Amino acid sequence: MSNNHPQGPIGIFDSGVGGLTIARAVRALMPYEDILYFGDTLHLPYGEKSPDAIRRYSDAIARFLLKNEAKCILIACNSASANAFHHLKNNFPEVLFINVIDPVVDYVRQKDYASVGVIGTKATISSNAYQKRLNGVSKQVIAKATPLLAAMIEEGFTDGDVAESVITAYLGNDHVSHSDALILGCTHYPLISEKIQNIVDDHCEIIDGPGIIATFTKDQLEARKLMAARQKPGTIRMYVSDHTPSFARLASLFFGDNLDLKEQNLAYDPLG
C-alpha cells in the first residue's frame, strides 16, 4: 500500500493540536504541496499511552492516509516517532516515513553544545529515543518528562498564570534549564516556546523543531523526485477522530476559518 505520485498530499498525523505546528512549517516552506492531516484527538495524549497502543493507533492512521493517496507520512508526534516509527516502516516498507526525532538530532549533531536538554511526554522520555541518538553527540544529555504541558496546551492554556505556573514548576531552576540547548521533544511545546525561553537560562538555545523537520521533509521529497509540480497553493484537508473546540480553534488560527475539517472514525485493530 503506497502512493509514489508527486501530486499526492503530504500525510501528517499527531494525537492532537501539536502536529499543527509541523503542518504550519511544512505549509510555509512548501506552499504548493497538498497537506492531509489527521489528529487522533479521541486518544490524546499519546504520551500517557503504552507503546503497543501508540503503535496500534499509528498503524490505523497510516492506513487511512495511504488510502487517501498520501505520498509520504510525517509522524508529527514525538511519542509516535519514538514508539511506532520502526513498526510503520516494517509494515509499509515502500512508504517514505519521516519522524520528528532524527532531523532534530541531526541538527544538534552539527553544533558544539556541551550539554543538551530534552523535555517531552512520559512515553517519549521513557523510550530513551533522544538519549540514545544523542549519545556521543553532546557531553551531557539531560532529559525530563513534562507530561502536563501537552494536556495544558490541548485545553487552550497557552497564556496566563496557569501556563506560567506549570512551566515554572517543571523547569524553574532545574538542571535541564541550564543546558546549552533545549529540544522541545513534543510538537505541542513550540506553542509555548516563548514562555519556556523566559524560564530557562538566557544562553540556552530553544531548538526550532518545526522548521528543521519541514526542511528535512522537503529534502527527502526532492531527493525522491516527489515534489508536486503545481502552480497554485496546495489544499489542506484535516481529519480528527473526535471534533474538539481546541483543535478547531487552533487549526483555524493557523490556516483560516474556511478550513476543510472533518471527523473520521477509524478501526484500531489489535496488532498481529
KOLKOLLUM-695054 format. One record per residue (C-alpha): x, y, z. Coordinates in steps of 0.02 Angstrom, whole numbers, always signed. Layout:
BEGIN
<rec><east>X</east><north>Y</north><up>Z</up></rec>
...
REM end
This chain:
BEGIN
<rec><east>+0</east><north>+0</north><up>+0</up></rec>
<rec><east>+93</east><north>+154</north><up>-60</up></rec>
<rec><east>+75</east><north>+303</north><up>-175</up></rec>
<rec><east>+230</east><north>+374</north><up>-256</up></rec>
<rec><east>+143</east><north>+504</north><up>-363</up></rec>
<rec><east>+218</east><north>+679</north><up>-337</up></rec>
<rec><east>+45</east><north>+759</north><up>-344</up></rec>
<rec><east>-14</east><north>+661</north><up>-192</up></rec>
<rec><east>-30</east><north>+750</north><up>-25</up></rec>
<rec><east>+96</east><north>+752</north><up>+116</up></rec>
<rec><east>+17</east><north>+647</north><up>+253</up></rec>
<rec><east>+41</east><north>+714</north><up>+430</up></rec>
<rec><east>-26</east><north>+645</north><up>+593</up></rec>
<rec><east>-21</east><north>+680</north><up>+779</up></rec>
<rec><east>-126</east><north>+644</north><up>+932</up></rec>
<rec><east>-197</east><north>+819</north><up>+929</up></rec>
<rec><east>-152</east><north>+1002</north><up>+901</up></rec>
<rec><east>+37</east><north>+985</north><up>+922</up></rec>
<rec><east>+64</east><north>+921</north><up>+746</up></rec>
<rec><east>-15</east><north>+1081</north><up>+680</up></rec>
<rec><east>+150</east><north>+1168</north><up>+720</up></rec>
<rec><east>+234</east><north>+1048</north><up>+598</up></rec>
<rec><east>+97</east><north>+1065</north><up>+468</up></rec>
<rec><east>+112</east><north>+1255</north><up>+477</up></rec>
<rec><east>+301</east><north>+1246</north><up>+448</up></rec>
<rec><east>+277</east><north>+1125</north><up>+303</up></rec>
<rec><east>+147</east><north>+1240</north><up>+227</up></rec>
<rec><east>+261</east><north>+1392</north><up>+244</up></rec>
<rec><east>+409</east><north>+1303</north><up>+162</up></rec>
<rec><east>+311</east><north>+1208</north><up>+29</up></rec>
<rec><east>+155</east><north>+1310</north><up>-10</up></rec>
<rec><east>+116</east><north>+1215</north><up>-171</up></rec>
<rec><east>+102</east><north>+1046</north><up>-84</up></rec>
<rec><east>-64</east><north>+971</north><up>-34</up></rec>
<rec><east>-74</east><north>+925</north><up>+151</up></rec>
<rec><east>-179</east><north>+785</north><up>+225</up></rec>
<rec><east>-183</east><north>+794</north><up>+415</up></rec>
<rec><east>-253</east><north>+675</north><up>+545</up></rec>
<rec><east>-268</east><north>+722</north><up>+728</up></rec>
<rec><east>-309</east><north>+575</north><up>+840</up></rec>
<rec><east>-398</east><north>+683</north><up>+967</up></rec>
<rec><east>-501</east><north>+535</north><up>+1029</up></rec>
<rec><east>-344</east><north>+457</north><up>+1104</up></rec>
<rec><east>-240</east><north>+606</north><up>+1157</up></rec>
<rec><east>-120</east><north>+623</north><up>+1236</up></rec>
<rec><east>-12</east><north>+485</north><up>+1162</up></rec>
<rec><east>+119</east><north>+523</north><up>+1294</up></rec>
<rec><east>+14</east><north>+434</north><up>+1425</up></rec>
<rec><east>-20</east><north>+279</north><up>+1318</up></rec>
<rec><east>+76</east><north>+115</north><up>+1310</up></rec>
<rec><east>+195</east><north>+84</north><up>+1164</up></rec>
<rec><east>+77</east><north>-52</north><up>+1098</up></rec>
<rec><east>-71</east><north>+67</north><up>+1099</up></rec>
<rec><east>+29</east><north>+203</north><up>+1010</up></rec>
<rec><east>+81</east><north>+78</north><up>+876</up></rec>
<rec><east>-99</east><north>+20</north><up>+854</up></rec>
<rec><east>-165</east><north>+197</north><up>+833</up></rec>
<rec><east>-21</east><north>+245</north><up>+716</up></rec>
<rec><east>-50</east><north>+92</north><up>+608</up></rec>
<rec><east>-233</east><north>+133</north><up>+581</up></rec>
<rec><east>-195</east><north>+315</north><up>+541</up></rec>
<rec><east>-59</east><north>+268</north><up>+417</up></rec>
<rec><east>-181</east><north>+155</north><up>+326</up></rec>
<rec><east>-308</east><north>+297</north><up>+317</up></rec>
<rec><east>-180</east><north>+422</north><up>+249</up></rec>
<rec><east>-116</east><north>+298</north><up>+120</up></rec>
<rec><east>-294</east><north>+256</north><up>+67</up></rec>
<rec><east>-311</east><north>+442</north><up>+32</up></rec>
<rec><east>-155</east><north>+438</north><up>-80</up></rec>
<rec><east>-26</east><north>+514</north><up>+39</up></rec>
<rec><east>+144</east><north>+509</north><up>-49</up></rec>
<rec><east>+236</east><north>+510</north><up>+117</up></rec>
<rec><east>+190</east><north>+512</north><up>+301</up></rec>
<rec><east>+262</east><north>+634</north><up>+425</up></rec>
<rec><east>+240</east><north>+571</north><up>+603</up></rec>
<rec><east>+215</east><north>+741</north><up>+685</up></rec>
<rec><east>+216</east><north>+669</north><up>+861</up></rec>
<rec><east>+368</east><north>+629</north><up>+966</up></rec>
<rec><east>+281</east><north>+489</north><up>+1062</up></rec>
<rec><east>+230</east><north>+404</north><up>+899</up></rec>
<rec><east>+400</east><north>+439</north><up>+821</up></rec>
<rec><east>+485</east><north>+356</north><up>+970</up></rec>
<rec><east>+370</east><north>+207</north><up>+982</up></rec>
<rec><east>+294</east><north>+175</north><up>+809</up></rec>
<rec><east>+417</east><north>+235</north><up>+676</up></rec>
<rec><east>+507</east><north>+69</north><up>+651</up></rec>
<rec><east>+343</east><north>-27</north><up>+663</up></rec>
<rec><east>+268</east><north>+77</north><up>+523</up></rec>
<rec><east>+423</east><north>+61</north><up>+415</up></rec>
<rec><east>+416</east><north>-128</north><up>+434</up></rec>
<rec><east>+229</east><north>-136</north><up>+397</up></rec>
<rec><east>+237</east><north>-19</north><up>+247</up></rec>
<rec><east>+413</east><north>-41</north><up>+175</up></rec>
<rec><east>+377</east><north>+54</north><up>+13</up></rec>
<rec><east>+317</east><north>+211</north><up>+103</up></rec>
<rec><east>+425</east><north>+360</north><up>+149</up></rec>
<rec><east>+401</east><north>+389</north><up>+336</up></rec>
<rec><east>+480</east><north>+539</north><up>+422</up></rec>
<rec><east>+490</east><north>+554</north><up>+610</up></rec>
<rec><east>+519</east><north>+713</north><up>+710</up></rec>
<rec><east>+666</east><north>+650</north><up>+813</up></rec>
<rec><east>+803</east><north>+609</north><up>+687</up></rec>
<rec><east>+803</east><north>+778</north><up>+595</up></rec>
<rec><east>+821</east><north>+872</north><up>+760</up></rec>
<rec><east>+961</east><north>+758</north><up>+820</up></rec>
<rec><east>+1050</east><north>+781</north><up>+652</up></rec>
<rec><east>+1038</east><north>+969</north><up>+677</up></rec>
<rec><east>+1111</east><north>+957</north><up>+853</up></rec>
<rec><east>+1249</east><north>+844</north><up>+786</up></rec>
<rec><east>+1311</east><north>+989</north><up>+678</up></rec>
<rec><east>+1329</east><north>+1102</north><up>+830</up></rec>
<rec><east>+1451</east><north>+1101</north><up>+976</up></rec>
<rec><east>+1340</east><north>+1101</north><up>+1129</up></rec>
<rec><east>+1421</east><north>+1045</north><up>+1291</up></rec>
<rec><east>+1251</east><north>+999</north><up>+1360</up></rec>
<rec><east>+1082</east><north>+967</north><up>+1279</up></rec>
<rec><east>+916</east><north>+960</north><up>+1371</up></rec>
<rec><east>+761</east><north>+868</north><up>+1312</up></rec>
<rec><east>+585</east><north>+888</north><up>+1378</up></rec>
<rec><east>+438</east><north>+783</north><up>+1320</up></rec>
<rec><east>+297</east><north>+666</north><up>+1368</up></rec>
<rec><east>+321</east><north>+514</north><up>+1478</up></rec>
<rec><east>+313</east><north>+400</north><up>+1326</up></rec>
<rec><east>+448</east><north>+497</north><up>+1233</up></rec>
<rec><east>+568</east><north>+516</north><up>+1379</up></rec>
<rec><east>+546</east><north>+338</north><up>+1443</up></rec>
<rec><east>+579</east><north>+269</north><up>+1268</up></rec>
<rec><east>+755</east><north>+344</north><up>+1279</up></rec>
<rec><east>+740</east><north>+387</north><up>+1093</up></rec>
<rec><east>+826</east><north>+555</north><up>+1109</up></rec>
<rec><east>+950</east><north>+497</north><up>+1240</up></rec>
<rec><east>+1010</east><north>+352</north><up>+1131</up></rec>
<rec><east>+1026</east><north>+459</north><up>+974</up></rec>
<rec><east>+1114</east><north>+600</north><up>+1066</up></rec>
<rec><east>+1239</east><north>+483</north><up>+1148</up></rec>
<rec><east>+1411</east><north>+543</north><up>+1093</up></rec>
<rec><east>+1340</east><north>+699</north><up>+1011</up></rec>
<rec><east>+1349</east><north>+803</north><up>+1170</up></rec>
<rec><east>+1450</east><north>+783</north><up>+1329</up></rec>
<rec><east>+1292</east><north>+789</north><up>+1434</up></rec>
<rec><east>+1111</east><north>+746</north><up>+1392</up></rec>
<rec><east>+978</east><north>+795</north><up>+1519</up></rec>
<rec><east>+803</east><north>+725</north><up>+1489</up></rec>
<rec><east>+648</east><north>+770</north><up>+1588</up></rec>
<rec><east>+467</east><north>+713</north><up>+1569</up></rec>
<rec><east>+345</east><north>+859</north><up>+1574</up></rec>
<rec><east>+178</east><north>+769</north><up>+1547</up></rec>
<rec><east>+60</east><north>+908</north><up>+1600</up></rec>
<rec><east>+118</east><north>+1028</north><up>+1464</up></rec>
<rec><east>+35</east><north>+939</north><up>+1317</up></rec>
<rec><east>-130</east><north>+920</north><up>+1409</up></rec>
<rec><east>-123</east><north>+1102</north><up>+1463</up></rec>
<rec><east>-97</east><north>+1157</north><up>+1282</up></rec>
<rec><east>-236</east><north>+1045</north><up>+1217</up></rec>
<rec><east>-352</east><north>+1131</north><up>+1342</up></rec>
<rec><east>-303</east><north>+1301</north><up>+1274</up></rec>
<rec><east>-196</east><north>+1359</north><up>+1421</up></rec>
<rec><east>-51</east><north>+1432</north><up>+1322</up></rec>
<rec><east>-54</east><north>+1603</north><up>+1404</up></rec>
<rec><east>-83</east><north>+1672</north><up>+1576</up></rec>
<rec><east>-44</east><north>+1615</north><up>+1752</up></rec>
<rec><east>-87</east><north>+1431</north><up>+1727</up></rec>
<rec><east>+40</east><north>+1406</north><up>+1588</up></rec>
<rec><east>+174</east><north>+1505</north><up>+1678</up></rec>
<rec><east>+147</east><north>+1409</north><up>+1841</up></rec>
<rec><east>+156</east><north>+1237</north><up>+1759</up></rec>
<rec><east>+310</east><north>+1281</north><up>+1655</up></rec>
<rec><east>+396</east><north>+1354</north><up>+1808</up></rec>
<rec><east>+354</east><north>+1201</north><up>+1913</up></rec>
<rec><east>+441</east><north>+1090</north><up>+1785</up></rec>
<rec><east>+586</east><north>+1198</north><up>+1728</up></rec>
<rec><east>+617</east><north>+1331</north><up>+1861</up></rec>
<rec><east>+797</east><north>+1306</north><up>+1922</up></rec>
<rec><east>+800</east><north>+1129</north><up>+1853</up></rec>
<rec><east>+959</east><north>+1054</north><up>+1777</up></rec>
<rec><east>+876</east><north>+1044</north><up>+1606</up></rec>
<rec><east>+853</east><north>+1233</north><up>+1610</up></rec>
<rec><east>+1040</east><north>+1262</north><up>+1622</up></rec>
<rec><east>+1087</east><north>+1165</north><up>+1465</up></rec>
<rec><east>+1163</east><north>+1248</north><up>+1311</up></rec>
<rec><east>+1017</east><north>+1194</north><up>+1201</up></rec>
<rec><east>+843</east><north>+1131</north><up>+1238</up></rec>
<rec><east>+749</east><north>+1013</north><up>+1124</up></rec>
<rec><east>+560</east><north>+1030</north><up>+1139</up></rec>
<rec><east>+526</east><north>+844</north><up>+1122</up></rec>
<rec><east>+340</east><north>+865</north><up>+1095</up></rec>
<rec><east>+262</east><north>+952</north><up>+946</up></rec>
<rec><east>+142</east><north>+1043</north><up>+1062</up></rec>
<rec><east>+281</east><north>+1135</north><up>+1150</up></rec>
<rec><east>+326</east><north>+1262</north><up>+1013</up></rec>
<rec><east>+159</east><north>+1343</north><up>+1054</up></rec>
<rec><east>+233</east><north>+1395</north><up>+1222</up></rec>
<rec><east>+415</east><north>+1413</north><up>+1168</up></rec>
<rec><east>+423</east><north>+1597</north><up>+1216</up></rec>
<rec><east>+365</east><north>+1559</north><up>+1392</up></rec>
<rec><east>+491</east><north>+1417</north><up>+1404</up></rec>
<rec><east>+628</east><north>+1535</north><up>+1344</up></rec>
<rec><east>+583</east><north>+1654</north><up>+1485</up></rec>
<rec><east>+611</east><north>+1517</north><up>+1614</up></rec>
<rec><east>+773</east><north>+1436</north><up>+1553</up></rec>
<rec><east>+946</east><north>+1516</north><up>+1557</up></rec>
<rec><east>+975</east><north>+1659</north><up>+1436</up></rec>
<rec><east>+1113</east><north>+1564</north><up>+1346</up></rec>
<rec><east>+1002</east><north>+1411</north><up>+1318</up></rec>
<rec><east>+950</east><north>+1395</north><up>+1135</up></rec>
<rec><east>+774</east><north>+1330</north><up>+1105</up></rec>
<rec><east>+787</east><north>+1214</north><up>+954</up></rec>
<rec><east>+664</east><north>+1259</north><up>+814</up></rec>
<rec><east>+594</east><north>+1084</north><up>+785</up></rec>
<rec><east>+455</east><north>+1125</north><up>+659</up></rec>
<rec><east>+571</east><north>+1223</north><up>+544</up></rec>
<rec><east>+706</east><north>+1089</north><up>+549</up></rec>
<rec><east>+580</east><north>+950</north><up>+516</up></rec>
<rec><east>+497</east><north>+1043</north><up>+372</up></rec>
<rec><east>+666</east><north>+1071</north><up>+290</up></rec>
<rec><east>+711</east><north>+887</north><up>+312</up></rec>
<rec><east>+545</east><north>+836</north><up>+234</up></rec>
<rec><east>+574</east><north>+947</north><up>+83</up></rec>
<rec><east>+748</east><north>+874</north><up>+60</up></rec>
<rec><east>+679</east><north>+697</north><up>+65</up></rec>
<rec><east>+543</east><north>+736</north><up>-62</up></rec>
<rec><east>+666</east><north>+822</north><up>-179</up></rec>
<rec><east>+788</east><north>+676</north><up>-167</up></rec>
<rec><east>+648</east><north>+556</north><up>-220</up></rec>
<rec><east>+578</east><north>+674</north><up>-353</up></rec>
<rec><east>+413</east><north>+684</north><up>-258</up></rec>
<rec><east>+390</east><north>+873</north><up>-255</up></rec>
<rec><east>+224</east><north>+925</north><up>-332</up></rec>
<rec><east>+227</east><north>+1016</north><up>-498</up></rec>
<rec><east>+89</east><north>+1139</north><up>-457</up></rec>
<rec><east>+71</east><north>+1324</north><up>-495</up></rec>
<rec><east>-57</east><north>+1367</north><up>-362</up></rec>
<rec><east>-62</east><north>+1344</north><up>-173</up></rec>
<rec><east>-97</east><north>+1166</north><up>-118</up></rec>
<rec><east>-253</east><north>+1113</north><up>-25</up></rec>
<rec><east>-261</east><north>+1072</north><up>+161</up></rec>
<rec><east>-379</east><north>+935</north><up>+219</up></rec>
<rec><east>-392</east><north>+893</north><up>+402</up></rec>
<rec><east>-473</east><north>+749</north><up>+493</up></rec>
<rec><east>-492</east><north>+717</north><up>+678</up></rec>
<rec><east>-554</east><north>+562</north><up>+769</up></rec>
<rec><east>-652</east><north>+674</north><up>+888</up></rec>
<rec><east>-703</east><north>+852</north><up>+844</up></rec>
<rec><east>-641</east><north>+962</north><up>+987</up></rec>
<rec><east>-658</east><north>+1151</north><up>+1005</up></rec>
<rec><east>-473</east><north>+1172</north><up>+1046</up></rec>
<rec><east>-418</east><north>+1085</north><up>+886</up></rec>
<rec><east>-541</east><north>+1182</north><up>+778</up></rec>
<rec><east>-488</east><north>+1346</north><up>+859</up></rec>
<rec><east>-301</east><north>+1321</north><up>+833</up></rec>
<rec><east>-321</east><north>+1247</north><up>+658</up></rec>
<rec><east>-423</east><north>+1400</north><up>+606</up></rec>
<rec><east>-294</east><north>+1515</north><up>+685</up></rec>
<rec><east>-155</east><north>+1434</north><up>+584</up></rec>
<rec><east>-245</east><north>+1401</north><up>+419</up></rec>
<rec><east>-400</east><north>+1510</north><up>+410</up></rec>
<rec><east>-584</east><north>+1494</north><up>+451</up></rec>
<rec><east>-629</east><north>+1405</north><up>+289</up></rec>
<rec><east>-527</east><north>+1253</north><up>+334</up></rec>
<rec><east>-586</east><north>+1083</north><up>+272</up></rec>
<rec><east>-601</east><north>+994</north><up>+441</up></rec>
<rec><east>-699</east><north>+832</north><up>+462</up></rec>
<rec><east>-721</east><north>+698</north><up>+594</up></rec>
<rec><east>-668</east><north>+523</north><up>+542</up></rec>
<rec><east>-685</east><north>+365</north><up>+644</up></rec>
<rec><east>-551</east><north>+234</north><up>+617</up></rec>
<rec><east>-543</east><north>+49</north><up>+659</up></rec>
<rec><east>-399</east><north>+25</north><up>+779</up></rec>
<rec><east>-367</east><north>-161</north><up>+756</up></rec>
<rec><east>-258</east><north>-260</north><up>+877</up></rec>
<rec><east>-83</east><north>-282</north><up>+809</up></rec>
<rec><east>-31</east><north>-451</north><up>+748</up></rec>
REM end
